[in-house]
Amino acid sequence: MRLIDKIRQKKEGLAVYDEFYGELVYPKLEGLLKNRMLFKGREVITWSFNDYLGYQCDQRVIEAETAFVSMFGAGYPAGSRLLTGNTEYHEKLEDEIAQLVGKPTMLVNLGYAGIMSTIQSLVDRNDTVIYDQEVHACLVDGARLHLGKRRSFRHNDIEHLEAQLKASKSALGGTLVLVDGVYSMRGDCAALSAIIELKKRYEFTLLVDDAHGWLTFSNQGSVGDLMKEVDIYIATFAKAAATVGGFIAADKDIIQHLKYNVRSQVFGRTLQLVNVYSVLFKLDLIRDEGDNRRNTLWSNTKKLQTGLQSIGLNIGDTTSPITPVYFDCPEEVSAEIIQTLRYEYGIFCSCVTYPVIPKGRFILRLIVTALHTDDDIKQTLKAFSYVKERLSRNVELS
Ligand SMILES: Cc1ncc(COP(=O)(O)O)c(C=O)c1O
């Protein structure tokens, strides 16, 4: 078969969602994106943005970014960081983040590409990469680029990780263990203390992708005081910092190695100056505002999550503002629930269904931010009471 024909016939994985274009997938966003936004001209409460601290459409941020773009344009500078993409702002941001996390840092132009090729640059064919089975796709892809052995362990299962470490012992190569600080679907955290404890008995290098943890939990992310035990700490600006890009933090000599070996950075365009400036500006705001926003984020998280649990809904084992609500019900009922939530109750949240998870299940995933109000939470809990009631009706009928 011709490859091009095979591709034309392919309809698998996420492509099956195409029939929900403009709804569940590729919904068209309108206007400013805060705790509420416009969807198809109607105001909805938004639970779908990783804008944990609520800075994305903050008027002060928009004005600062606009003033900056009016000086430099949005596409400055033009080359890779190594050759023609470095500025005093890039270095200033690296210094500021280094102060916050307590390790030397290097910026990357995109979280996904930066993380993926950092992994590739750390290992050679004699080494083994071991990853938690629920790490983000960019870590899995980074492991796939690795030419040596790859192993995985069941999510947060320390005994299984230990078995994989035992099996990886080799005189020729070393071992790199990959985990997420906060798991983006379940919202739970890596069992870091237990993983670090294993370092006493096994030799390995630990890489933590803390995209959802950095600035959300603390300036050292979800890792906190364990930062010194983490060999490579990576976070993106795409979550709490609400823009594009990210950084890697590690010992000075490791950063020196990465500066010349992370291929997506050496051969890709540098992080654009407006994004660098945007993060610098937000770090200033965080310094001025202290813990206010973070405290509001966590108190909102508590209100929403205890509210959902008191309705009798299952939010799994989340320990972060990521709030997955798990349901068991037939596909046609889940479709009806999603429509009612969106169009009758004005609740906009992400939905995960088959084929991403098994048939007969679905997950509504709510991301709490510091911008959500008590009224947003109250209205949302009312809507989820309807969901609970609709599902019990379904159980009675079956
Ligand atoms: C855990 C995690 N790591 C990495 C990324 C990729 O980051 P970016 O969006 O900056 O490419 C994401 C984004 O969804 C993520 O959730």
Ligand as a Chemical Component Dictionary entry (heavy atoms), coordinates in Angstrom:
data_LIG
# 
_chem_comp.id                   LIG 
_chem_comp.type                 NON-POLYMER 
_chem_comp.pdbx_formal_charge   0 
_chem_comp.three_letter_code    LIG 
# 
loop_
_chem_comp_atom.comp_id 
_chem_comp_atom.atom_id 
_chem_comp_atom.alt_atom_id 
_chem_comp_atom.type_symbol 
_chem_comp_atom.charge 
_chem_comp_atom.model_Cartn_x 
_chem_comp_atom.model_Cartn_y 
_chem_comp_atom.model_Cartn_z 
_chem_comp_atom.pdbx_ordinal 
LIG C1 C1 C 0 3.755 17.565 32.709 1  
LIG C2 C2 C 0 4.006 18.362 31.461 2  
LIG N1 N1 N 0 5.258 18.412 30.966 3  
LIG C3 C3 C 0 5.534 19.092 29.837 4  
LIG C4 C4 C 0 4.557 19.767 29.140 5  
LIG C5 C5 C 0 4.905 20.480 27.851 6  
LIG O1 O1 O 0 5.097 21.838 28.092 7  
LIG P1 P1 P 0 4.904 22.962 26.983 8  
LIG O2 O2 O 0 3.445 23.189 26.845 9  
LIG O3 O3 O 0 5.650 24.131 27.557 10 
LIG O4 O4 O 0 5.514 22.482 25.716 11 
LIG C6 C6 C 0 3.254 19.749 29.611 12 
LIG C7 C7 C 0 2.199 20.480 28.875 13 
LIG O5 O5 O 0 1.080 20.136 28.772 14 
LIG C8 C8 C 0 2.964 19.025 30.799 15 
LIG O6 O6 O 0 1.710 18.946 31.287 16 
# 
loop_
_chem_comp_bond.comp_id 
_chem_comp_bond.atom_id_1 
_chem_comp_bond.atom_id_2 
_chem_comp_bond.value_order 
_chem_comp_bond.pdbx_ordinal 
LIG C1 C2 SING 1  
LIG C2 N1 SING 2  
LIG C2 C8 DOUB 3  
LIG N1 C3 DOUB 4  
LIG C3 C4 SING 5  
LIG C4 C5 SING 6  
LIG C4 C6 DOUB 7  
LIG C5 O1 SING 8  
LIG O1 P1 SING 9  
LIG P1 O2 DOUB 10 
LIG P1 O3 SING 11 
LIG P1 O4 SING 12 
LIG C6 C7 SING 13 
LIG C6 C8 SING 14 
LIG C7 O5 DOUB 15 
LIG C8 O6 SING 16 
# 
